[in-house]
Amino acid sequence: MKYADWNADKRYSDSTAPGWIPAGTTVQFKADRTTGRIVNGNGERSLVEYHPTTGGGWQREWFNNSELRIAA
């Protein structure tokens, strides 16, 4: 799967404002290439559900959108 850096000016769906990543979108963290899915968010931050590389179960945390790459 290809990923692109988050763009605050891009409209990711017809039903969201520019910069907002729709729920269910697959994302990749720039830092370690871990993938996850958007649960909820806004034009600056998103709640992401992901499986941490350190082990354990699924987690949900807020991340700045600038830390994410979006599935293309």
N, C-alpha and C positions, 0 to 999 in steps of 0.2 A: 504494500500500500504506500502511496506517495503522500507526503505531508508538506504543507506550506506554512510559513510563519503567519501568525495572527496579524490581521490588518484592521486597525480601528475604523478605516473608511470603507471597508468592504461589507456588503450586505450578504450574509451567509444563507438567508432564506427570505422568501417574500413576506413572511409573517413576523420578521424581527427587524429592529433598527440596525443601522450600520454598526459593526463591531460586536454585536451580540451573537454568540454562538448558540444555535438551537439545541435544546435537550435531545440527548441520544446521539449527538455527534461524537465520533471517535477522535480523540486527540492524542498527541505524543508530547511528553515533557522534553524540553530542549536539553535539560541537564543530564538525563540518563537514558533517554529514549524509551522509558516505560510508557505504556499506553493506558488509556482510560476512556471513560465516557462522561460527557457533560450531563449533569443532573439538573442544574439550574444556573443562571448567571445573569450578568448584565454587561455593559460595554467596557467594564474594567476588570471584573473578577468573575470566576466561574466555580461552582461547586462540582468537583470531579470525583467520580468513583473509580478507584484503581486498585490494583494488587501490588503492594510495595515490593521492591526488590529485596528487602531485608527479611521477607517472609511474613507469615501471618495471613489473616483473612482480608477480605475486601475492606477498604477504608474510603471515607468521604472527607474531603478537605477542600477549603477555598484556596484558589491559586490566582495570581494575576494572569490575565489573558496573555500578556507579553511573555510569559514563561512557557506558553503552549504553542504547538504546531497543530494545524487543522488538517484532517484527512481531505485530500483533494479528489 
